[in-house]
């Protein structure tokens, strides 16, 4: 999925208006499908994921549980390495993410949660908000200006 996604985005940015025009129409320009409206049904879910990954919607992503998570910070480090303004510190099974602003923090937190299985994430805490592996929702509410999170692995 990484290769095909990157190839898609490499092509997408070649089209004027790719950031602001209709997502379905932009995807069609890249993919040239015989069914030009086929992407439309995916737009709502894609929008939710994109907004969460960009840090625009705090507490938007959770993950299902799996048996015996194995702690490994490297998948999170790899995914967050290119994210500007984000720093990671690992001590034992605790990972601290700090960011320059709340939007960057939530982007990093959501990207980390999307890698829960590979990293063995069991808990995420951002201020008064927390999520535990298997929970369908976050509990509590993070401050609007939160700039650090703690992730528990394993």
Beta strands, then each sheet from edge to edge (+ up, - down):
strand 1: 86-91
strand 2: 94-99
strand 3: 121-126
strand 4: 129-132
strand 5: 148-153
sheet 1: 1+ 2- 5+ 3- 4+
end
